[in-house]
Amino acid sequence: MAEENSVFIGKKGTMSYVLAVVTQVNQGAKEVNIKARGKTISKAVDVAEIVRNKFVQDLKLADINISTEEVTSAEGTPLKVSSIEIKLSK
Amino acid sequence: MAEENSVFIGKKGTMSYVLAVVTQVNQGAKEVNIKARGKTISKAVDVAEIVRNKFVQDLKLADINISTEEVTSAEGTPLKVSSIEIKLSK
């Protein structure tokens, strides 16, 4: 349930994710979680800032969390990556 | 005064900034602000996580803030960049 309104940041352009967040809000979501890992963390912050400043001014930064996740590399060795979760809510 | 215990993330390797934060803590700082703009935001999160998980376990994430700053490009045109400020405290 909590995962419903999540946007995971990947390799696409920043505006693709901005559009994804704005679409969820326009469909009635009161809260959207923007999640990213590793080098895409900067893009997650850009997405949150662009949505708030240009598209949905009444969205507030409800919470920001950072943590470390363990993933398995292609070679099978464990790898630690930082992650961020930015919660925007009305 | 508030700027005293700040570490600005730039182009050096992640461990340089980890060392800078750990040094400030070892010199008695009760609070360290990690600041970054644009693409170095991911590195700021890495630095905060490495310091907390590997070096100074009693440091807590006191606050995380994101915002948009306006800078002037080399050509003189205004440019908006996202920024992050991660406050670690004992």
N, CA and C atoms of all chains as a GROMACS GRO file, in nm:
protein
  540
    1MET      N    1   0.084  -0.121   0.000
    1MET     CA    2   0.000   0.000   0.000
    1MET      C    3   0.088   0.125   0.000
    2ALA      N    4   0.184   0.128   0.093
    2ALA     CA    5   0.269   0.246   0.103
    2ALA      C    6   0.353   0.261  -0.023
    3GLU      N    7   0.370   0.151  -0.095
    3GLU     CA    8   0.453   0.154  -0.216
    3GLU      C    9   0.377   0.210  -0.336
    4GLU      N   10   0.246   0.222  -0.320
    4GLU     CA   11   0.163   0.265  -0.432
    4GLU      C   12   0.210   0.395  -0.497
    5ASN      N   13   0.236   0.496  -0.412
    5ASN     CA   14   0.271   0.626  -0.466
    5ASN      C   15   0.421   0.652  -0.463
    6SER      N   16   0.497   0.555  -0.511
    6SER     CA   17   0.642   0.572  -0.513
    6SER      C   18   0.692   0.593  -0.655
    7VAL      N   19   0.794   0.673  -0.667
    7VAL     CA   20   0.861   0.692  -0.795
    7VAL      C   21   1.008   0.657  -0.774
    8PHE      N   22   1.055   0.555  -0.845
    8PHE     CA   23   1.195   0.514  -0.833
    8PHE      C   24   1.276   0.584  -0.941
    9ILE      N   25   1.381   0.652  -0.900
    9ILE     CA   26   1.463   0.727  -0.996
    9ILE      C   27   1.564   0.632  -1.061
   10GLY      N   28   1.568   0.635  -1.194
   10GLY     CA   29   1.662   0.550  -1.268
   10GLY      C   30   1.741   0.629  -1.369
   11LYS      N   31   1.761   0.570  -1.486
   11LYS     CA   32   1.850   0.630  -1.585
   11LYS      C   33   1.785   0.728  -1.682
   12LYS      N   34   1.652   0.740  -1.676
   12LYS     CA   35   1.586   0.833  -1.769
   12LYS      C   36   1.617   0.978  -1.731
   13GLY      N   37   1.572   1.070  -1.816
   13GLY     CA   38   1.592   1.212  -1.789
   13GLY      C   39   1.511   1.257  -1.670
   14THR      N   40   1.559   1.364  -1.607
   14THR     CA   41   1.493   1.418  -1.488
   14THR      C   42   1.344   1.445  -1.510
   15MET      N   43   1.310   1.503  -1.626
   15MET     CA   44   1.172   1.542  -1.649
   15MET      C   45   1.076   1.423  -1.659
   16SER      N   46   1.126   1.305  -1.695
   16SER     CA   47   1.041   1.185  -1.696
   16SER      C   48   0.988   1.157  -1.556
   17TYR      N   49   1.076   1.173  -1.457
   17TYR     CA   50   1.036   1.144  -1.319
   17TYR      C   51   0.951   1.257  -1.261
   18VAL      N   52   0.980   1.381  -1.304
   18VAL     CA   53   0.896   1.494  -1.262
   18VAL      C   54   0.753   1.467  -1.310
   19LEU      N   55   0.740   1.425  -1.436
   19LEU     CA   56   0.609   1.396  -1.493
   19LEU      C   57   0.541   1.282  -1.417
   20ALA      N   58   0.617   1.180  -1.378
   20ALA     CA   59   0.559   1.067  -1.304
   20ALA      C   60   0.502   1.113  -1.170
   21VAL      N   61   0.576   1.200  -1.102
   21VAL     CA   62   0.528   1.250  -0.972
   21VAL      C   63   0.403   1.337  -0.991
   22VAL      N   64   0.411   1.430  -1.088
   22VAL     CA   65   0.298   1.521  -1.112
   22VAL      C   66   0.173   1.442  -1.151
   23THR      N   67   0.190   1.336  -1.231
   23THR     CA   68   0.078   1.251  -1.272
   23THR      C   69   0.012   1.186  -1.150
   24GLN      N   70   0.094   1.134  -1.058
   24GLN     CA   71   0.037   1.070  -0.940
   24GLN      C   72  -0.043   1.171  -0.857
   25VAL      N   73   0.011   1.292  -0.844
   25VAL     CA   74  -0.061   1.396  -0.768
   25VAL      C   75  -0.193   1.431  -0.837
   26ASN      N   76  -0.187   1.444  -0.971
   26ASN     CA   77  -0.309   1.480  -1.046
   26ASN      C   78  -0.414   1.369  -1.040
   27GLN      N   79  -0.368   1.246  -1.015
   27GLN     CA   80  -0.462   1.134  -1.003
   27GLN      C   81  -0.514   1.121  -0.860
   28GLY      N   82  -0.480   1.218  -0.775
   28GLY     CA   83  -0.539   1.220  -0.641
   28GLY      C   84  -0.447   1.179  -0.527
   29ALA      N   85  -0.322   1.143  -0.558
   29ALA     CA   86  -0.231   1.103  -0.450
   29ALA      C   87  -0.205   1.222  -0.356
   30LYS      N   88  -0.214   1.197  -0.226
   30LYS     CA   89  -0.188   1.303  -0.128
   30LYS      C   90  -0.042   1.301  -0.086
   31GLU      N   91   0.027   1.196  -0.126
   31GLU     CA   92   0.164   1.176  -0.083
   31GLU      C   93   0.241   1.098  -0.190
   32VAL      N   94   0.360   1.142  -0.222
   32VAL     CA   95   0.442   1.068  -0.319
   32VAL      C   96   0.583   1.050  -0.261
   33ASN      N   97   0.634   0.927  -0.269
   33ASN     CA   98   0.770   0.898  -0.223
   33ASN      C   99   0.863   0.891  -0.343
   34ILE      N  100   0.969   0.968  -0.338
   34ILE     CA  101   1.069   0.963  -0.445
   34ILE      C  102   1.188   0.886  -0.388
   35LYS      N  103   1.223   0.775  -0.453
   35LYS     CA  104   1.330   0.690  -0.401
   35LYS      C  105   1.445   0.680  -0.500
   36ALA      N  106   1.567   0.678  -0.450
   36ALA     CA  107   1.683   0.666  -0.538
   36ALA      C  108   1.799   0.602  -0.464
   37ARG      N  109   1.888   0.544  -0.540
   37ARG     CA  110   2.009   0.482  -0.485
   37ARG      C  111   2.132   0.528  -0.560
   38GLY      N  112   2.243   0.538  -0.487
   38GLY     CA  113   2.371   0.569  -0.552
   38GLY      C  114   2.372   0.701  -0.626
   39LYS      N  115   2.426   0.700  -0.747
   39LYS     CA  116   2.447   0.824  -0.821
   39LYS      C  117   2.317   0.893  -0.863
   40THR      N  118   2.204   0.822  -0.858
   40THR     CA  119   2.078   0.887  -0.898
   40THR      C  120   2.018   0.971  -0.785
   41ILE      N  121   2.083   0.972  -0.668
   41ILE     CA  122   2.032   1.050  -0.554
   41ILE      C  123   2.022   1.198  -0.590
   42SER      N  124   2.123   1.252  -0.660
   42SER     CA  125   2.118   1.394  -0.699
   42SER      C  126   1.996   1.421  -0.785
   43LYS      N  127   1.965   1.326  -0.874
   43LYS     CA  128   1.850   1.344  -0.963
   43LYS      C  129   1.719   1.343  -0.883
   44ALA      N  130   1.714   1.262  -0.777
   44ALA     CA  131   1.595   1.257  -0.692
   44ALA      C  132   1.568   1.394  -0.628
   45VAL      N  133   1.676   1.459  -0.583
   45VAL     CA  134   1.663   1.591  -0.522
   45VAL      C  135   1.617   1.693  -0.627
   46ASP      N  136   1.674   1.685  -0.748
   46ASP     CA  137   1.629   1.772  -0.858
   46ASP      C  138   1.480   1.753  -0.884
   47VAL      N  139   1.436   1.628  -0.891
   47VAL     CA  140   1.295   1.598  -0.920
   47VAL      C  141   1.205   1.660  -0.814
   48ALA      N  142   1.239   1.639  -0.687
   48ALA     CA  143   1.159   1.694  -0.577
   48ALA      C  144   1.153   1.846  -0.585
   49GLU      N  145   1.265   1.909  -0.614
   49GLU     CA  146   1.270   2.055  -0.618
   49GLU      C  147   1.193   2.110  -0.738
   50ILE      N  148   1.205   2.045  -0.853
   50ILE     CA  149   1.134   2.094  -0.972
   50ILE      C  150   0.982   2.078  -0.954
   51VAL      N  151   0.941   1.964  -0.898
   51VAL     CA  152   0.797   1.942  -0.875
   51VAL      C  153   0.743   2.050  -0.782
   52ARG      N  154   0.813   2.074  -0.672
   52ARG     CA  155   0.764   2.170  -0.572
   52ARG      C  156   0.767   2.313  -0.622
   53ASN      N  157   0.872   2.350  -0.695
   53ASN     CA  158   0.886   2.490  -0.735
   53ASN      C  159   0.811   2.526  -0.862
   54LYS      N  160   0.794   2.429  -0.951
   54LYS     CA  161   0.734   2.464  -1.080
   54LYS      C  162   0.597   2.406  -1.106
   55PHE      N  163   0.565   2.290  -1.048
   55PHE     CA  164   0.442   2.224  -1.087
   55PHE      C  165   0.334   2.216  -0.980
   56VAL      N  166   0.370   2.175  -0.860
   56VAL     CA  167   0.268   2.159  -0.755
   56VAL      C  168   0.314   2.235  -0.630
   57GLN      N  169   0.285   2.367  -0.631
   57GLN     CA  170   0.337   2.453  -0.523
   57GLN      C  171   0.287   2.416  -0.383
   58ASP      N  172   0.169   2.349  -0.376
   58ASP     CA  173   0.118   2.318  -0.242
   58ASP      C  174   0.170   2.185  -0.187
   59LEU      N  175   0.265   2.122  -0.256
   59LEU     CA  176   0.328   2.002  -0.202
   59LEU      C  177   0.437   2.043  -0.103
   60LYS      N  178   0.440   1.975   0.012
   60LYS     CA  179   0.543   2.007   0.110
   60LYS      C  180   0.641   1.891   0.123
   61LEU      N  181   0.762   1.926   0.166
   61LEU     CA  182   0.862   1.824   0.198
   61LEU      C  183   0.823   1.765   0.332
   62ALA      N  184   0.764   1.647   0.332
   62ALA     CA  185   0.717   1.588   0.457
   62ALA      C  186   0.831   1.521   0.532
   63ASP      N  187   0.920   1.458   0.459
   63ASP     CA  188   1.027   1.384   0.524
   63ASP      C  189   1.137   1.350   0.424
   64ILE      N  190   1.260   1.347   0.472
   64ILE     CA  191   1.372   1.301   0.389
   64ILE      C  192   1.451   1.201   0.472
   65ASN      N  193   1.477   1.087   0.416
   65ASN     CA  194   1.552   0.985   0.488
   65ASN      C  195   1.668   0.933   0.405
   66ILE      N  196   1.782   0.912   0.467
   66ILE     CA  197   1.892   0.850   0.395
   66ILE      C  198   1.929   0.721   0.467
   67SER      N  199   1.975   0.624   0.393
   67SER     CA  200   2.016   0.499   0.455
   67SER      C  201   2.115   0.426   0.365
   68THR      N  202   2.163   0.312   0.413
   68THR     CA  203   2.256   0.232   0.334
   68THR      C  204   2.189   0.099   0.303
   69GLU      N  205   2.190   0.061   0.176
   69GLU     CA  206   2.132  -0.068   0.138
   69GLU      C  207   2.241  -0.159   0.086
   70GLU      N  208   2.222  -0.289   0.107
   70GLU     CA  209   2.320  -0.384   0.055
   70GLU      C  210   2.263  -0.448  -0.071
   71VAL      N  211   2.335  -0.438  -0.178
   71VAL     CA  212   2.292  -0.502  -0.303
   71VAL      C  213   2.400  -0.602  -0.344
   72THR      N  214   2.367  -0.689  -0.437
   72THR     CA  215   2.466  -0.786  -0.484
   72THR      C  216   2.511  -0.746  -0.624
   73SER      N  217   2.640  -0.733  -0.641
   73SER     CA  218   2.693  -0.692  -0.771
   73SER      C  219   2.678  -0.805  -0.873
   74ALA      N  220   2.706  -0.774  -0.997
   74ALA     CA  221   2.696  -0.872  -1.105
   74ALA      C  222   2.788  -0.991  -1.080
   75GLU      N  223   2.899  -0.967  -1.008
   75GLU     CA  224   2.993  -1.075  -0.978
   75GLU      C  225   2.953  -1.155  -0.854
   76GLY      N  226   2.844  -1.114  -0.790
   76GLY     CA  227   2.796  -1.188  -0.674
   76GLY      C  228   2.849  -1.139  -0.541
   77THR      N  229   2.932  -1.034  -0.543
   77THR     CA  230   2.984  -0.980  -0.417
   77THR      C  231   2.888  -0.875  -0.360
   78PRO      N  232   2.875  -0.872  -0.226
   78PRO     CA  233   2.786  -0.772  -0.167
   78PRO      C  234   2.846  -0.632  -0.180
   79LEU      N  235   2.760  -0.536  -0.198
   79LEU     CA  236   2.802  -0.398  -0.226
   79LEU      C  237   2.710  -0.306  -0.146
   80LYS      N  238   2.767  -0.206  -0.080
   80LYS     CA  239   2.681  -0.113  -0.007
   80LYS      C  240   2.658   0.013  -0.087
   81VAL      N  241   2.532   0.053  -0.097
   81VAL     CA  242   2.501   0.178  -0.166
   81VAL      C  243   2.412   0.264  -0.077
   82SER      N  244   2.434   0.395  -0.087
   82SER     CA  245   2.349   0.488  -0.014
   82SER      C  246   2.216   0.503  -0.086
   83SER      N  247   2.111   0.531  -0.009
   83SER     CA  248   1.982   0.554  -0.072
   83SER      C  249   1.914   0.672  -0.005
   84ILE      N  250   1.818   0.729  -0.076
   84ILE     CA  251   1.742   0.842  -0.023
   84ILE      C  252   1.595   0.819  -0.050
   85GLU      N  253   1.513   0.868   0.041
   85GLU     CA  254   1.369   0.863   0.019
   85GLU      C  255   1.315   1.001   0.056
   86ILE      N  256   1.255   1.067  -0.042
   86ILE     CA  257   1.201   1.201  -0.020
   86ILE      C  258   1.049   1.191  -0.026
   87LYS      N  259   0.984   1.225   0.083
   87LYS     CA  260   0.838   1.217   0.088
   87LYS      C  261   0.777   1.355   0.070
   88LEU      N  262   0.699   1.369  -0.038
   88LEU     CA  263   0.627   1.494  -0.062
   88LEU      C  264   0.481   1.471  -0.027
   89SER      N  265   0.419   1.565   0.044
   89SER     CA  266   0.277   1.546   0.074
   89SER      C  267   0.202   1.678   0.073
   90LYS      N  268   0.070   1.668   0.055
   90LYS     CA  269  -0.015   1.788   0.049
   90LYS      C  270  -0.056   1.832   0.189
   91MET      N  271   2.951   3.157   1.268
   91MET     CA  272   2.962   3.059   1.376
   91MET      C  273   2.904   2.925   1.333
   92ALA      N  274   2.781   2.932   1.277
   92ALA     CA  275   2.716   2.808   1.235
   92ALA      C  276   2.795   2.743   1.122
   93GLU      N  277   2.873   2.825   1.053
   93GLU     CA  278   2.948   2.774   0.939
   93GLU      C  279   3.076   2.701   0.982
   94GLU      N  280   3.112   2.718   1.109
   94GLU     CA  281   3.237   2.661   1.157
   94GLU      C  282   3.253   2.512   1.129
   95ASN      N  283   3.147   2.436   1.160
   95ASN     CA  284   3.158   2.292   1.145
   95ASN      C  285   3.092   2.242   1.018
   96SER      N  286   3.123   2.306   0.907
   96SER     CA  287   3.065   2.264   0.781
   96SER      C  288   3.169   2.196   0.694
   97VAL      N  289   3.125   2.098   0.618
   97VAL     CA  290   3.212   2.034   0.520
   97VAL      C  291   3.141   2.048   0.385
   98PHE      N  292   3.206   2.116   0.291
   98PHE     CA  293   3.148   2.132   0.159
   98PHE      C  294   3.201   2.022   0.067
   99ILE      N  295   3.110   1.951   0.005
   99ILE     CA  296   3.150   1.840  -0.082
   99ILE      C  297   3.186   1.893  -0.220
  100GLY      N  298   3.304   1.853  -0.267
  100GLY     CA  299   3.350   1.897  -0.399
  100GLY      C  300   3.396   1.781  -0.484
  101LYS      N  301   3.506   1.803  -0.556
  101LYS     CA  302   3.549   1.703  -0.654
  101LYS      C  303   3.644   1.596  -0.602
  102LYS      N  304   3.689   1.609  -0.477
  102LYS     CA  305   3.781   1.508  -0.424
  102LYS      C  306   3.709   1.376  -0.401
  103GLY      N  307   3.785   1.274  -0.366
  103GLY     CA  308   3.727   1.144  -0.338
  103GLY      C  309   3.643   1.146  -0.211
  104THR      N  310   3.547   1.055  -0.205
  104THR     CA  311   3.456   1.048  -0.091
  104THR      C  312   3.529   1.043   0.043
  105MET      N  313   3.637   0.963   0.050
  105MET     CA  314   3.705   0.944   0.178
  105MET      C  315   3.773   1.071   0.229
  106SER      N  316   3.807   1.164   0.140
  106SER     CA  317   3.864   1.293   0.185
  106SER      C  318   3.764   1.367   0.272
  107TYR      N  319   3.637   1.362   0.231
  107TYR     CA  320   3.533   1.434   0.306
  107TYR      C  321   3.494   1.358   0.432
  108VAL      N  322   3.498   1.224   0.425
  108VAL     CA  323   3.473   1.144   0.545
  108VAL      C  324   3.576   1.182   0.651
  109LEU      N  325   3.703   1.190   0.608
  109LEU     CA  326   3.810   1.226   0.699
  109LEU      C  327   3.790   1.366   0.757
  110ALA      N  328   3.745   1.459   0.674
  110ALA     CA  329   3.721   1.596   0.720
  110ALA      C  330   3.614   1.599   0.830
  111VAL      N  331   3.507   1.521   0.811
  111VAL     CA  332   3.400   1.518   0.911
  111VAL      C  333   3.450   1.453   1.040
  112VAL      N  334   3.518   1.337   1.025
  112VAL     CA  335   3.567   1.265   1.142
  112VAL      C  336   3.667   1.353   1.222
  113THR      N  337   3.750   1.427   1.149
  113THR     CA  338   3.847   1.516   1.215
  113THR      C  339   3.775   1.622   1.298
  114GLN      N  340   3.669   1.683   1.240
  114GLN     CA  341   3.595   1.785   1.315
  114GLN      C  342   3.535   1.726   1.442
  115VAL      N  343   3.482   1.605   1.432
  115VAL     CA  344   3.422   1.540   1.549
  115VAL      C  345   3.529   1.512   1.654
  116ASN      N  346   3.645   1.462   1.608
  116ASN     CA  347   3.754   1.431   1.702
  116ASN      C  348   3.809   1.556   1.769
  117GLN      N  349   3.792   1.671   1.704
  117GLN     CA  350   3.838   1.797   1.763
  117GLN      C  351   3.732   1.857   1.855
  118GLY      N  352   3.625   1.782   1.878
  118GLY     CA  353   3.527   1.827   1.977
  118GLY      C  354   3.395   1.879   1.922
  119ALA      N  355   3.379   1.884   1.789
  119ALA     CA  356   3.253   1.934   1.733
  119ALA      C  357   3.138   1.842   1.773
  120LYS      N  358   3.029   1.902   1.818
  120LYS     CA  359   2.911   1.823   1.856
  120LYS      C  360   2.817   1.809   1.738
  121GLU      N  361   2.846   1.887   1.633
  121GLU     CA  362   2.755   1.894   1.519
  121GLU      C  363   2.836   1.925   1.393
  122VAL      N  364   2.810   1.853   1.286
  122VAL     CA  365   2.878   1.882   1.160
  122VAL      C  366   2.775   1.890   1.048
  123ASN      N  367   2.784   1.995   0.967
  123ASN     CA  368   2.696   2.010   0.851
  123ASN      C  369   2.767   1.968   0.725
  124ILE      N  370   2.707   1.876   0.651
  124ILE     CA  371   2.763   1.835   0.523
  124ILE      C  372   2.680   1.901   0.415
  125LYS      N  373   2.745   1.982   0.332
  125LYS     CA  374   2.672   2.057   0.230
  125LYS      C  375   2.718   2.019   0.090
  126ALA      N  376   2.624   2.014  -0.004
  126ALA     CA  377   2.661   1.980  -0.141
  126ALA      C  378   2.560   2.039  -0.238
  127ARG      N  379   2.605   2.058  -0.361
  127ARG     CA  380   2.518   2.110  -0.467
  127ARG      C  381   2.530   2.023  -0.591
  128GLY      N  382   2.419   2.013  -0.665
  128GLY     CA  383   2.422   1.944  -0.794
  128GLY      C  384   2.463   1.799  -0.784
  129LYS      N  385   2.552   1.758  -0.873
  129LYS     CA  386   2.589   1.616  -0.883
  129LYS      C  387   2.664   1.563  -0.762
  130THR      N  388   2.716   1.652  -0.677
  130THR     CA  389   2.790   1.602  -0.560
  130THR      C  390   2.695   1.564  -0.444
  131ILE      N  391   2.564   1.585  -0.464
  131ILE     CA  392   2.468   1.550  -0.359
  131ILE      C  393   2.477   1.402  -0.322
  132SER      N  394   2.492   1.315  -0.422
  132SER     CA  395   2.504   1.171  -0.395
  132SER      C  396   2.624   1.143  -0.305
  133LYS      N  397   2.734   1.216  -0.332
  133LYS     CA  398   2.855   1.195  -0.254
  133LYS      C  399   2.835   1.241  -0.109
  134ALA      N  400   2.756   1.347  -0.090
  134ALA     CA  401   2.728   1.396   0.044
  134ALA      C  402   2.655   1.288   0.126
  135VAL      N  403   2.560   1.219   0.062
  135VAL     CA  404   2.487   1.112   0.130
  135VAL      C  405   2.581   0.997   0.163
  136ASP      N  406   2.670   0.962   0.069
  136ASP     CA  407   2.770   0.858   0.095
  136ASP      C  408   2.857   0.896   0.216
  137VAL      N  409   2.903   1.020   0.220
  137VAL     CA  410   2.989   1.066   0.329
  137VAL      C  411   2.917   1.052   0.463
  138ALA      N  412   2.792   1.100   0.469
  138ALA     CA  413   2.715   1.092   0.593
  138ALA      C  414   2.697   0.947   0.637
  139GLU      N  415   2.666   0.859   0.543
  139GLU     CA  416   2.643   0.719   0.576
  139GLU      C  417   2.771   0.648   0.620
  140ILE      N  418   2.882   0.676   0.553
  140ILE     CA  419   3.009   0.611   0.590
  140ILE      C  420   3.055   0.658   0.728
  141VAL      N  421   3.042   0.789   0.754
  141VAL     CA  422   3.082   0.841   0.886
  141VAL      C  423   2.999   0.774   0.995
  142ARG      N  424   2.868   0.769   0.975
  142ARG     CA  425   2.780   0.715   1.079
  142ARG      C  426   2.798   0.564   1.098
  143ASN      N  427   2.815   0.491   0.987
  143ASN     CA  428   2.821   0.346   0.998
  143ASN      C  429   2.958   0.291   1.033
  144LYS      N  430   3.064   0.361   0.992
  144LYS     CA  431   3.196   0.304   1.012
  144LYS      C  432   3.284   0.376   1.113
  145PHE      N  433   3.266   0.507   1.130
  145PHE     CA  434   3.361   0.581   1.210
  145PHE      C  435   3.307   0.636   1.342
  146VAL      N  436   3.194   0.701   1.340
  146VAL     CA  437   3.140   0.764   1.462
  146VAL      C  438   2.997   0.718   1.482
  147GLN      N  439   2.985   0.598   1.544
  147GLN     CA  440   2.852   0.536   1.556
  147GLN      C  441   2.753   0.618   1.639
  148ASP      N  442   2.802   0.705   1.729
  148ASP     CA  443   2.708   0.780   1.811
  148ASP      C  444   2.661   0.911   1.748
  149LEU      N  445   2.699   0.934   1.623
  149LEU     CA  446   2.648   1.052   1.552
  149LEU      C  447   2.509   1.019   1.498
  150LYS      N  448   2.416   1.113   1.514
  150LYS     CA  449   2.281   1.091   1.464
  150LYS      C  450   2.252   1.186   1.348
  151LEU      N  451   2.161   1.144   1.264
  151LEU     CA  452   2.111   1.231   1.158
  151LEU      C  453   2.016   1.330   1.223
  152ALA      N  454   2.061   1.453   1.246
  152ALA     CA  455   1.977   1.550   1.314
  152ALA      C  456   1.876   1.612   1.219
  153ASP      N  457   1.920   1.637   1.096
  153ASP     CA  458   1.832   1.705   1.002
  153ASP      C  459   1.885   1.690   0.859
  154ILE      N  460   1.794   1.683   0.764
  154ILE     CA  461   1.833   1.684   0.622
  154ILE      C  462   1.745   1.786   0.554
  155ASN      N  463   1.806   1.876   0.480
  155ASN     CA  464   1.730   1.977   0.409
  155ASN      C  465   1.769   1.982   0.263
  156ILE      N  466   1.672   1.998   0.175
  156ILE     CA  467   1.705   2.019   0.035
  156ILE      C  468   1.647   2.152  -0.009
  157SER      N  469   1.713   2.217  -0.103
  157SER     CA  470   1.664   2.345  -0.152
  157SER      C  471   1.719   2.372  -0.291
  158THR      N  472   1.678   2.483  -0.348
  158THR     CA  473   1.727   2.521  -0.480
  158THR      C  474   1.805   2.651  -0.467
  159GLU      N  475   1.926   2.654  -0.521
  159GLU     CA  476   2.006   2.775  -0.516
  159GLU      C  477   2.027   2.827  -0.657
  160GLU      N  478   2.039   2.960  -0.668
  160GLU     CA  479   2.065   3.017  -0.798
  160GLU      C  480   2.211   3.056  -0.807
  161VAL      N  481   2.278   3.001  -0.907
  161VAL     CA  482   2.418   3.037  -0.927
  161VAL      C  483   2.431   3.102  -1.064
  162THR      N  484   2.544   3.164  -1.090
  162THR     CA  485   2.565   3.226  -1.221
  162THR      C  486   2.666   3.141  -1.298
  163SER      N  487   2.628   3.102  -1.417
  163SER     CA  488   2.717   3.019  -1.498
  163SER      C  489   2.835   3.101  -1.550
  164ALA      N  490   2.931   3.031  -1.609
  164ALA     CA  491   3.050   3.098  -1.663
  164ALA      C  492   3.013   3.201  -1.770
  165GLU      N  493   2.899   3.176  -1.838
  165GLU     CA  494   2.855   3.270  -1.942
  165GLU      C  495   2.773   3.386  -1.884
  166GLY      N  496   2.752   3.384  -1.753
  166GLY     CA  497   2.680   3.494  -1.690
  166GLY      C  498   2.529   3.474  -1.680
  167THR      N  499   2.479   3.359  -1.726
  167THR     CA  500   2.335   3.334  -1.716
  167THR      C  501   2.303   3.267  -1.582
  168PRO      N  502   2.187   3.304  -1.524
  168PRO     CA  503   2.151   3.241  -1.397
  168PRO      C  504   2.112   3.095  -1.416
  169LEU      N  505   2.147   3.013  -1.320
  169LEU     CA  506   2.130   2.869  -1.330
  169LEU      C  507   2.079   2.820  -1.195
  170LYS      N  508   1.979   2.732  -1.198
  170LYS     CA  509   1.930   2.680  -1.071
  170LYS      C  510   1.989   2.543  -1.042
  171VAL      N  511   2.040   2.526  -0.922
  171VAL     CA  512   2.092   2.395  -0.884
  171VAL      C  513   2.030   2.353  -0.751
  172SER      N  514   2.008   2.222  -0.738
  172SER     CA  515   1.959   2.168  -0.612
  172SER      C  516   2.074   2.159  -0.513
  173SER      N  517   2.040   2.173  -0.386
  173SER     CA  518   2.143   2.157  -0.285
  173SER      C  519   2.089   2.076  -0.168
  174ILE      N  520   2.181   2.020  -0.091
  174ILE     CA  521   2.142   1.941   0.026
  174ILE      C  522   2.228   1.982   0.143
  175GLU      N  523   2.170   1.975   0.262
  175GLU     CA  524   2.246   2.000   0.383
  175GLU      C  525   2.210   1.890   0.481
  176ILE      N  526   2.310   1.812   0.519
  176ILE     CA  527   2.287   1.701   0.612
  176ILE      C  528   2.355   1.736   0.744
  177LYS      N  529   2.275   1.744   0.849
  177LYS     CA  530   2.330   1.780   0.980
  177LYS      C  531   2.345   1.655   1.066
  178LEU      N  532   2.470   1.626   1.104
  178LEU     CA  533   2.497   1.514   1.194
  178LEU      C  534   2.528   1.572   1.331
  179SER      N  535   2.470   1.514   1.436
  179SER     CA  536   2.502   1.565   1.570
  179SER      C  537   2.510   1.453   1.672
  180LYS      N  538   2.580   1.480   1.782
  180LYS     CA  539   2.595   1.380   1.889
  180LYS      C  540   2.476   1.386   1.983
   0.00000   0.00000   0.00000
